[in-house]
Amino acid sequence: MRQAYLEAPLSVREVLEKNNFVDAVADTDIRWKILQTRPGTIQKALAVATEVEAFQISEQQRLRPGQLIGNNNDEQRGAFDSSISKILSEMKKD
């Protein structure tokens, strides 16, 4: 994206970057929550997406009958290795 808009002002590139990030989020619920907050930057959009995804993961774990979930830091780190993180890293490569 940066290469396609070399001459565009930084503010325009930041808006395009944020919009591309939101469009790339596959989970409809997460994308809707991001759009509801009307984030001004990609950092704010990422923060909302991460928060919603963490909530979804914790709800899935809480609702699994008969399975104990510990407060292991490795488990938490693994939970945050998600599609959103992958999307952000792909955008940084571009």
KEPALO-845279 format. One record per residue (C-alpha): residue in one letter; y, z, x. Coordinates in steps of 0.05 Angstrom, whole numbers, padded with zeros to 5 digits, always signed. Layout:
// KEPALO-845279
AYZX...
//
This chain:
// KEPALO-845279
M+00000+00000+00000R+00048+00017+00056Q+00035-00051+00088A+00048-00086+00022Y+00115-00052+00013L+00143-00047+00083E+00214-00060+00061A+00213-00014+00001P+00251+00051+00006L+00211+00114+00019S+00224+00140-00052V+00194+00077-00082R+00133+00080-00037E+00122+00153-00055V+00124+00137-00130L+00076+00080-00120E+00030+00123-00078K+00029+00178-00131N+00016+00128-00187N-00040+00095-00148F-00071+00163-00136V-00069+00181-00210D-00097+00114-00230A-00155+00123-00181V-00177+00190-00210A-00241+00173-00248D-00246+00237-00289T-00206+00227-00354D-00193+00301-00365I-00165+00310-00295R-00122+00247-00300W-00095+00270-00368K-00077+00339-00340I-00041+00306-00282L-00002+00261-00329Q+00016+00320-00374T+00050+00356-00316R+00091+00295-00297P+00086+00309-00222G+00143+00282-00179T+00102+00275-00116I+00031+00259-00095Q+00026+00330-00068K+00040+00359-00137A-00009+00310-00169L-00062+00330-00119A-00049+00404-00131V-00059+00395-00206A-00121+00353-00196T-00151+00404-00149E-00136+00461-00196V-00167+00426-00256E-00228+00405-00216A-00238+00476-00190F-00234+00501-00262Q-00285+00450-00285I-00333+00469-00229S-00326+00543-00244E-00338+00531-00318Q-00400+00490-00304Q-00427+00545-00259R-00409+00600-00309L-00444+00564-00366R-00509+00551-00329P-00558+00601-00359G-00602+00641-00312Q-00568+00619-00248L-00531+00668-00204I-00469+00643-00169G-00445+00680-00108N-00377+00683-00076N-00401+00648-00014N-00345+00611+00023D-00393+00554+00040E-00406+00544-00034Q-00332+00542-00049R-00318+00493+00008G-00374+00448-00017A-00346+00449-00088F-00279+00424-00064D-00310+00364-00027S-00299+00321-00088S-00280+00253-00111I-00206+00273-00109S-00211+00291-00035K-00245+00225-00022I-00192+00186-00059L-00137+00220-00020S-00170+00206+00047E-00178+00132+00027M-00105+00129+00009K-00086+00159+00077K-00127+00106+00112D-00088+00052+00076
//
